[in-house]
Amino acid sequence: MVMLSDDEAALIKAILIALRGIKTQEIDRALVILSKNDRRQIDRS
């Protein structure tokens, strides 16, 4: 088992709470936008 400092534990908890608030649809939309951006960069090369 890994021991975490109080600061590390608080940071992980904050990240998990933030992730819980993100909706799956928003994540999917972000992935589509990033994929389009990746394709544009490849086409320019």
NUMIKE-196013 format. One record per atom (N, C-alpha, C): x, y, z; atom name; residue in three letters. Coordinates in nm, 2 decimals. Atoms other than C-alpha are relative to their C-alpha. Example, Ala and Ser with C-alpha at 12.3 -4.5 7.8 and 13.67 -1.06 7.14 Angstrom:
2
<<0.09 -0.12 0.00> N ala>
<<1.23 -0.45 0.78> CA ala>
<<0.09 0.12 0.00> C ala>
<<-0.09 -0.11 0.00> N ser>
<<1.37 -0.11 0.71> CA ser>
<<-0.08 0.11 0.08> C ser>
end
This chain:
45
<<0.08 -0.12 0.00> N met>
<<0.00 0.00 0.00> CA met>
<<0.09 0.12 0.00> C met>
<<-0.08 -0.12 0.01> N val>
<<0.12 0.35 -0.08> CA val>
<<-0.06 0.10 0.10> C val>
<<0.04 -0.10 -0.09> N met>
<<0.11 0.61 0.19> CA met>
<<0.00 0.14 -0.06> C met>
<<0.01 -0.14 0.06> N leu>
<<0.00 0.96 0.08> CA leu>
<<0.00 0.10 0.11> C leu>
<<0.00 -0.12 -0.09> N ser>
<<0.06 1.29 0.25> CA ser>
<<-0.14 0.06 0.00> C ser>
<<0.13 -0.06 0.00> N asp>
<<-0.24 1.49 0.35> CA asp>
<<-0.03 0.08 -0.13> C asp>
<<0.01 -0.09 0.12> N asp>
<<-0.18 1.73 0.05> CA asp>
<<-0.03 -0.09 -0.12> C asp>
<<0.02 0.09 0.11> N glu>
<<-0.16 1.44 -0.19> CA glu>
<<-0.14 -0.06 0.00> C glu>
<<0.13 0.06 -0.01> N ala>
<<-0.48 1.28 -0.06> CA ala>
<<-0.11 0.10 -0.03> C ala>
<<0.09 -0.10 0.03> N ala>
<<-0.66 1.61 -0.08> CA ala>
<<-0.01 0.03 -0.15> C ala>
<<0.00 -0.02 0.14> N leu>
<<-0.55 1.66 -0.44> CA leu>
<<-0.07 -0.11 -0.08> C leu>
<<0.07 0.12 0.07> N ile>
<<-0.66 1.31 -0.55> CA ile>
<<-0.15 0.01 0.03> C ile>
<<0.15 -0.02 -0.02> N lys>
<<-1.00 1.37 -0.38> CA lys>
<<-0.06 0.11 -0.08> C lys>
<<0.05 -0.11 0.09> N ala>
<<-1.04 1.70 -0.56> CA ala>
<<-0.01 -0.04 -0.14> C ala>
<<0.01 0.05 0.14> N ile>
<<-0.96 1.54 -0.89> CA ile>
<<-0.11 -0.09 -0.02> C ile>
<<0.11 0.09 0.01> N leu>
<<-1.20 1.26 -0.83> CA leu>
<<-0.14 0.07 0.00> C leu>
<<0.13 -0.07 -0.01> N ile>
<<-1.48 1.50 -0.73> CA ile>
<<-0.02 0.08 -0.14> C ile>
<<0.01 -0.07 0.13> N ala>
<<-1.41 1.71 -1.05> CA ala>
<<-0.04 -0.10 -0.11> C ala>
<<0.03 0.10 0.11> N leu>
<<-1.42 1.40 -1.27> CA leu>
<<-0.14 -0.05 0.01> C leu>
<<0.14 0.04 -0.02> N arg>
<<-1.75 1.29 -1.11> CA arg>
<<-0.10 0.10 -0.06> C arg>
<<0.09 -0.11 0.05> N gly>
<<-1.90 1.62 -1.22> CA gly>
<<-0.01 0.01 -0.15> C gly>
<<0.00 -0.01 0.15> N ile>
<<-1.81 1.58 -1.59> CA ile>
<<-0.09 -0.11 -0.06> C ile>
<<0.10 0.09 0.06> N lys>
<<-2.08 1.42 -1.80> CA lys>
<<0.07 -0.07 -0.12> C lys>
<<-0.06 0.08 0.11> N thr>
<<-1.99 1.14 -2.05> CA thr>
<<-0.01 0.07 -0.13> C thr>
<<0.02 -0.07 0.13> N gln>
<<-2.14 1.34 -2.33> CA gln>
<<0.10 0.11 -0.02> C gln>
<<-0.09 -0.10 0.01> N glu>
<<-1.91 1.63 -2.26> CA glu>
<<0.14 -0.05 -0.04> C glu>
<<-0.12 0.06 0.02> N ile>
<<-1.61 1.40 -2.26> CA ile>
<<0.01 -0.05 -0.15> C ile>
<<0.01 0.04 0.14> N asp>
<<-1.72 1.25 -2.60> CA asp>
<<0.02 0.12 -0.09> C asp>
<<-0.01 -0.12 0.09> N arg>
<<-1.76 1.60 -2.75> CA arg>
<<0.14 0.05 0.00> C arg>
<<-0.14 -0.04 -0.01> N ala>
<<-1.41 1.69 -2.63> CA ala>
<<0.09 -0.09 -0.08> C ala>
<<-0.08 0.09 0.07> N leu>
<<-1.26 1.38 -2.78> CA leu>
<<-0.02 0.02 -0.15> C leu>
<<0.02 -0.02 0.14> N val>
<<-1.43 1.45 -3.12> CA val>
<<0.07 0.13 -0.04> C val>
<<-0.07 -0.13 0.04> N ile>
<<-1.29 1.81 -3.12> CA ile>
<<0.15 -0.03 -0.01> C ile>
<<-0.15 0.03 0.00> N leu>
<<-0.94 1.68 -3.03> CA leu>
<<0.04 -0.09 -0.12> C leu>
<<-0.03 0.09 0.12> N ser>
<<-0.96 1.41 -3.31> CA ser>
<<0.00 0.09 -0.12> C ser>
<<0.01 -0.09 0.11> N lys>
<<-1.06 1.68 -3.56> CA lys>
<<0.13 0.08 -0.01> C lys>
<<-0.13 -0.08 -0.01> N asn>
<<-0.76 1.89 -3.45> CA asn>
<<0.12 -0.08 -0.04> C asn>
<<-0.12 0.09 0.03> N asp>
<<-0.52 1.59 -3.48> CA asp>
<<0.00 -0.02 -0.15> C asp>
<<0.00 0.03 0.15> N arg>
<<-0.64 1.52 -3.84> CA arg>
<<0.04 0.12 -0.07> C arg>
<<-0.04 -0.12 0.07> N arg>
<<-0.59 1.88 -3.94> CA arg>
<<0.15 0.02 0.01> C arg>
<<-0.14 -0.01 -0.01> N gln>
<<-0.24 1.88 -3.81> CA gln>
<<0.08 -0.10 -0.09> C gln>
<<-0.06 0.11 0.08> N ile>
<<-0.16 1.55 -3.99> CA ile>
<<-0.01 0.05 -0.15> C ile>
<<0.01 -0.05 0.14> N asp>
<<-0.30 1.70 -4.32> CA asp>
<<0.09 0.11 -0.04> C asp>
<<-0.09 -0.11 0.02> N arg>
<<-0.08 2.00 -4.29> CA arg>
<<0.15 -0.05 -0.02> C arg>
<<-0.14 0.06 0.00> N ser>
<<0.24 1.78 -4.26> CA ser>
<<0.03 -0.04 -0.14> C ser>
end
